[in-house]
Amino acid sequence: MPNETSKAKTLGHYLKSRRDRIQPEQVGFSDSHNRRRTQGLRREEVAMLAGVSTTYYTWLEQGRDVTASKEIIENIGRALLLPRMKKNI
């Protein structure tokens, strides 16, 4: 399904762009003893904050075909400091 693959890739690019913008100190990580090779949070840190495995989060960011529950998406959103979306049902 090309359309689903495209959506997964778009989500992956978005997650990475958001992860790159967050400084470790913003979410309670101290960076005083480590030199970072990447800007922003590491995948492991986002996964830990969201309560998912690093592998699972990595697959989402890579645009792989994985299913994420509403709860997982909300947890990742909180980990990435995304504003909560309001829905009218």
Phi, psi and omega in degrees: 000101182299323182295316178294321178297318179298319178296318180296318179294319178298315177300316180301315178297320180296314180301315180296318181296322178290319180299320181294337184273347185264127176277142182307323182295334181295335183242016173093010177266136177268136181243021186289335184254353184244142170261126182268138175270342180240153177277145177083199181280154171276157178302320181299322181291318177297315180301316180297314179297327182272349180076031177234167179286155177298320179300313181299313179297318179301316179299318177300315182292331178279354179079023178287163183278082176236151180261132179241131177287165177302319180298317180295317178299318178296319179296318178294320177301317177296317181299326181267011177058036178279144177293143180285133179274136177266138179237139171257121181253000000 
